[in-house]
């Protein structure tokens, strides 16, 4: 089973994705951990990435998904802001997509509270400008608690029990 949790920075992709992975006994991959050094430096300086910057990163993430599928699956937390990015990550037909959504003000407050993250809150507007809302998958409202979101996500992927 392959699951991708998407959304702009600050929506809780890591929290929800790691919770799903733990509940299902699958490996969890945070896409932020796979950015090339150049991408991290660029974002750390407050500059948004462009499609050229993202391409090697997206291709590496697609390979991680392919490899994890061979061993039972995995959960990836990745912004995947554009449909063209999601197409690269769509390595099999029956993937589960979970999209986290919330308004800019709430996400802005969350990002300002972050410590030691290279993605600066000032870059949030560029993420919203780039975001192409998908017409498929589960859309989770981030106003819910993480526990409520996790229950809904697990129900979506076919797990009826309570999360661990």
N, C-alpha and C positions, 0 to 999 in steps of 0.2 A: 504494500500500500504506500503510495506517494501522496504527500499532503504539502501544499504550499500555502503559507500564511503571508498575505500581502498588505500593503498600506503605506502611507507616507511615514516618515520618521516620527517617532513619539507616540504611535498608536497602540503599542504593546505587542508587537509581533513576537518578540523574544519571549515574553511572559506566556502568551497563549501558545505559541509553537512548542516551547519546552514543556509546558503542561500537557499538551496533546501527546508529545513523544513519550513522556514519562508514563502517562496513562495507558498507552498502547505498547509500551516496551520497545519503542523504535528509537534509532539514533536521531539526534537533533542537530541541525546545521544552521548556524546563524550566518547569513550571507555577509554581514559586516566583517566577519573574521576572515573572509577570503578575498577582500579587496587587495589589489597590488599596492605596494608602498606608495607609488606615485599618486594613486587615487586618494589614499588617506591624507597625504601631504596637501593635495589640492583642496580637499574638503576642510582640513584643519585650518587652512588659510582663508576659509569662508567662500570658496569658489565652488559652484555646483558642477557636477560631472556632466559631460555631454555623451552622446551615443558612442563616439569613438572610445572614450574612456571606459565606458561600461562593457563594451563588447567582449574583451578577453575575460572579464569577471563573469559575465553571463554564461559564456561558453564553459568556463570552469565549473560553474554551478550546475549546468546541465549534465556535465560528466559525473559530478558527485551524485546527482539523482539517478543516472543510469547505473552507476556502480552500486548504489544502495538498493536499488530495485532487485538486483541479483541476489541480495542477502535478506530480502524480506521487506524492504522499504525504508522510508525515513520521512522526517518532517523538516522542511526548509522554511525559515523566516527570511523573506526577501521583499524589498520595496516593490519590485516589478511594476514600476509606475506606468509603463506603456504596454499596449497590446503587443507590439513587436517584441518586447522583452519577454512577455509571458509566452509568446509563440516559441521562443528559443528554449524556455524552460519546460515546455509541454513535451516531455520525452516519452510519454505513453498516453494512450487514449483515455484511460479511466483514472485520471488524477483527480484529487479532491482539492479545490481552490477555496480558500477562506479569506475574505477581504475585510479588513478592519476599517471602519469609517467613523469619523467624528468631526466636529467643527473645529475650525482653525484656532479659536480662542482656547479651548480645552487642551488641544495638542500643544499650543504655544506655551501654556503654563507648565505642562509636563516636561517639555524640552528645557525650559529655563531651570527646572529643578534638577536636571541631570548633572552629574559630576563626572568629569574625565571622559567625556564622549567626544569623538572628533567631529561628529555632525553638529554643527552650530545651529542654535535656534533661529538665527537670522536667515538660514537657508530654507526654512519651512515654506516660504512663499514660492520658491522655485520648485519645490516638490509638488505643491498644490497645482502650480501652473503646468507641470509635466503630467500629472495624474490623469489617466484615461480610465474612467470607471468601467469595469468589465460588466458584461450583461449575463454572466454565468457565475456559478459558485454560490457559496453562502456569504452573505453580507452581514457582518456583526457590528452592532452599534457599540462603540467604546464607552458609552455612558453606563453600561452594565458593569457589574463587578467582574473581576477576572474569573471568579468561580462560576458566575452565571454564563459568561462567555464560553468557558471551557465546557460546561455541560451542553450548551447549544452546539458547539463545534463537534463534540463527541457524538452527539445524536445525529448530526449531519453525516458523519463518516460511518454511521451504522452501529455505534456503541451505545447501548441503552443504560448501562450501569453508571453509577456515580464515579467521578474521577477519583484517582488515588490521592 
